[in-house]
């Protein structure tokens, strides 16, 4: 199963429904289940959650770490598999 952060942000119920059906089918998903807000999540762990926006890593991750990440063949393969563009594919590292 693949759960992309962008999908989770865009439509949390639609994103988690197939995951729950696969991982814990007996659990089910209540149609009226509330999705916690970013503030509520931060109340549980204020160091784990950053801004709650996709792409925010572009101005949070130091250039050196970004370059190190993309220098690894296994990371490149994983990102290719998930459909994320490489920085040299027109997605220049922004700083």
C-alpha positions, -999 to 999 in steps of 0.1 A, spaced: 0 0 0 12 35 -8 -2 65 11 11 97 -3 11 127 19 -4 149 -8 -34 125 -11 -38 125 27 -39 163 28 -62 166 -2 -88 141 9 -80 123 42 -111 100 41 -105 88 5 -68 84 12 -71 62 43 -102 41 34 -83 17 11 -54 15 36 -77 5 64 -96 -19 42 -63 -37 34 -44 -34 67 -72 -38 92 -104 -47 74 -122 -55 106 -116 -20 119 -136 -2 91 -139 35 88 -168 54 103 -182 78 77 -186 104 104 -151 100 118 -134 133 125 -100 141 110 -78 158 136 -67 193 127 -30 202 124 -33 220 157 -48 189 174 -20 167 159 6 192 172 -10 189 206 0 153 206 35 158 192 46 193 185 80 183 171 68 158 145 44 180 125 59 209 106 36 231 85 11 205 72 16 216 36 30 197 7 63 209 -7 73 227 25 105 207 26 118 229 -2 126 257 21 131 237 53 156 210 42 192 223 40 206 221 4 234 197 15 208 172 29 187 175 -2 217 168 -24 227 139 -2 192 124 -4 192 126 -42 227 113 -45 216 79 -33 205 55 -60 179 38 -37 163 72 -29 162 81 -66 145 47 -74 119 52 -46 111 87 -57 109 76 -94 85 48 -84 63 73 -65 63 97 -94 82 125 -78 104 145 -102 141 147 -98 155 182 -92 173 181 -125 140 174 -142 130 210 -141 123 210 -103 152 231 -93 161 231 -56 147 264 -43 167 284 -18 
